[in-house]
């Protein structure tokens, strides 16, 4: 069979699916058949009698441009005659064609008039398509980064304490002295790929023999450094006449820390669902980079929440990173001075004030805006001049809770809403929903 140049869109009344079909003709017998685009041959359904639902006998005849079709049922008295005037249909079709041409002409004028306003240029269209593809890659990258921290080893790495050399020396000195290992000293470090530092100590317990002294010190160091990024190098300690020595090794990179807590053969690289070429194309796209950071943040937060099972009140991050911003006073501090809990991040000073009962365990200043406010808001949000603020505090209308650091100096003041009802009645908060008005490219105002 060969294609007979005719094609049609099959839109059956009993099915919501439209399919394209093509007319084929047999070279030998000249019979024709409609064939769908997937190769299926269309089977015509017989016409059925509307009265008895039996098959109708259909006969057609043509006279000029008039086609007459007669339907007759063999089982009952039903009959019907349809007349199709092709000439009339041709005139209506020509009229429809003229209307379509006129409509297309008007549409073309509208398109030319509003193309720049409502249509994307080739460059803009390409950028839009690339943005959609980048979003697809970004979604997958975010999922991958977040799922990394579902791994037990990743959770351990997140919660490892990244100790500085000074913190390491202090930690081991205090621990070892309790077991009568005195004068713990660190020598000059070797700054290679890994930081390694020789150490020495004296055994003040003369009753301990060499083997016991070495094994006891090894266990003390191993147990003390278990949740840190430091390890006893080669698991080795040497003893001579009560003088013990060894070497400590630091791990700083994430991959080294992961290998530290998990054997290399167990580390699995996740299989990406994104086409490698598409992934490589958008690896450095801003959306993908942002998604990677968001996924990493989500994974780390989930790992920290796991740690709350053993430390329900929270913990200092001690991750060697930062600076982090305190959610209350907004001062920056590194991980060793940042307390993490479900309420957010607190610096060491704010946690001290919370622990001493100076202020309740507040959340981030933007989340708890109905619980407390700060000094800068008194002018910006309530319209009170700093000089007036001082007067109101002296008069007792404005009540603040002063936060003090370790040296006893006031570094921040918190104003609890519950203690300042009278002040808020006299000086209600300004409506901050509309901060400014700008104009778009057409000069129309936009409220921000």
Secondary structure by P-SEA (a helix, b strand, c coil): cccccbbbbbbbccccbbbbbbbbbbccccbbbbbcccbbbbbbbcccccccccbbbbbbbbcccbbbbbbbbccccccbbbbbcaaaaaaaaaaaaaaaaaaaaaaaaaaaaccccccccaaaaaaaaaaaaaaaaaaaaaaaaaaccccaaaaaaaacccccaaaaaaaaaaaaaaaccccccccccccccbbbbbbbbbcccccccaaaaaaaaaaaaaaaaccccccccccbbbbccccccbbbbbbccaaaaaaaacccccbbbbbbcccaaaaaaacccaaaaaaaaaaaaaaaaaaaaaaccccccccccccccccccccccccccccccccccccccccaaaaaaaaacccccccccccccccccccccccccccccaaaaaaaaaaccbbbbbbbcccccccbbbbbccccaaaaaacccccccccccccccccccccc
